[in-house]
Amino acid sequence: GILLVAGTLVTVPDWALLCDALGHPEDAAEMQRRTVCCEELARRPVSMQAVVSGLEQALCKRLQGGADPK
């Protein structure tokens, strides 16, 4: 079977710690190479609340024909 998972990284995760905790410390460098976070794309610190709010508004607009989530 195949598992497809999606998520949004706001900050750079500690891949070494996460991969070690999952029993695959050898995957840390590859995870770092294959991922990007909002802060890296913006080239500045990003508010998690701002990211959540923006995603919520964009999804709501797309799924409900422009309705505001608030």
C-alpha positions in Angstrom: 0.0 0.0 0.0 0.9 3.7 -0.3 0.5 6.4 2.3 0.3 10.0 1.1 0.7 12.7 3.7 0.8 16.4 3.3 1.7 19.2 5.7 3.1 22.7 5.9 6.4 23.4 7.5 6.5 26.9 9.1 10.1 26.5 10.5 13.0 24.2 9.8 12.4 21.0 11.8 15.2 19.3 13.7 15.4 16.4 11.1 18.2 14.7 13.0 16.1 14.5 16.2 12.9 13.4 14.4 14.6 10.8 12.2 16.5 9.4 15.2 13.3 9.2 17.2 11.7 7.2 14.3 14.7 4.8 14.2 16.1 6.1 10.9 18.9 8.6 11.7 20.4 8.0 8.3 17.4 9.8 6.7 18.0 13.2 8.3 20.2 14.7 5.5 17.8 13.5 2.8 14.8 15.0 4.6 16.6 18.3 4.9 17.4 18.2 1.2 13.9 17.3 0.1 11.9 19.8 2.2 11.4 23.6 2.4 9.6 25.7 5.0 7.8 29.0 5.0 10.6 30.8 6.7 13.1 29.7 4.0 10.8 30.8 1.2 10.0 34.1 2.9 13.7 34.6 3.9 12.4 36.0 7.2 10.7 34.8 10.4 7.1 33.8 9.8 4.2 33.9 12.3 2.6 30.5 12.6 -0.7 32.2 13.3 -0.4 34.2 10.0 0.3 31.0 8.1 -2.7 29.2 9.7 -4.9 32.2 9.0 -3.8 32.5 5.4 -4.3 28.8 4.7 -7.7 28.8 6.4 -8.9 31.7 4.4 -7.5 30.4 1.1 -9.0 26.9 1.7 -12.4 28.3 2.8 -12.5 30.6 -0.2 -11.8 27.8 -2.6 -14.1 25.2 -1.0 -17.0 27.4 -0.1 -17.1 29.8 -3.0 -15.6 32.8 -1.2 -17.1 32.5 2.3 -15.0 33.9 5.2 -14.2 31.3 7.9 -14.8 33.9 10.7 
